[in-house]
Amino acid sequence: MEEVSCDFCGKREYNAVTRQTDILHRTTDEVFTIVSCNGCGLHYLNPRPTRGEIGRYYAEQYSFHAAPSRFKLLAADILDAVANSPLHWLFCCVPYLNRKLGARVKPRIADPVLRHLAPGGQRRILDIGCGAGVSAHFWGYRGSLLYYRRIAAVCGVEVDDEARRVLGDSGIQAFRSIDDIPAAERFDVIRMNWSLEHVHAPSAYFGFIAAHLADGGKAVIAAPNYDGLLYRIAKDCVEVPIHLYHFRKQDILNYVDRFGLALVRFETFSYPEMFVAAADACAPLRGAFGAGLGVREARQMQRLLSKFDALGLGNDMIAILARKA
Ligand SMILES: [Zn+2]
């Protein structure tokens, strides 16, 4: 474990915000503290596992490192499509399916990579923390490097050896670290999909983005939003110790400003299942959703959540960055 100063402003003074153990992956019973910097307000884990120690807190089957089967990906796509379409009511009288579909209700958010990848030319995408390159969290297979390579030249950065081997087998170049990427390389899109909160020094990544965006290029950063409704209800409903940082919009703005970048778009979003899962794990919400939500209940809740998302209170955020003009 190491005691650190603030990655953004360097201050050593902080206030403790909350304490929690690994309630999600159950890799340890150790209790960790999230602190808020007295200088800039950044929230971070302190003390924290060192770069050498953090690996042991990733569960053996950490989902973003593993490569799920094609069948599983297809089944997930079908369930997602049904849960979020008018067809959902056909299945809501079958309790098992009703609950399964309820868990898949989500807002419609266009894939920001596809939205911001300018048309034409030899476009290049770099995905930092790409896992095995077959599924991209919220956007599933259609947001993966394997899918993008039909329309662009793709490569990734991934610390997990097995995930890098899977990428290599698919013919996708994967670096172990951003430090291994040659200084002259430029990218049209650099994505960090729920990976910035895992790194030891976010400033190094903002510096990398500023140096490696091609002209007109965009960085896509998706991360949990510590200003989100869930974290306002329960500050300790966090994924520790593997999330080393708990960002808010202001923190992203601070980094963006320091590194000569501009925030060109910002949105937040939530979905019901995150609250359902939190009710299993976090004391303030315990029991709130019983055995889970059916698909119709979940869709009602989604409509309500979307109103909070528009106020910046979504549990996740997407920030699109460009170099300052
Ligand atoms: Zn600070």
Boltz pocket constraint, residues with backbone or C-beta under 6 A from the ligand:
constraints:
  - pocket:
      binder: B
      contacts: [[A, 6], [A, 7], [A, 8], [A, 9], [A, 10], [A, 11], [A, 37], [A, 38], [A, 39], [A, 40], [A, 41], [A, 42]]
      max_distance: 6.0
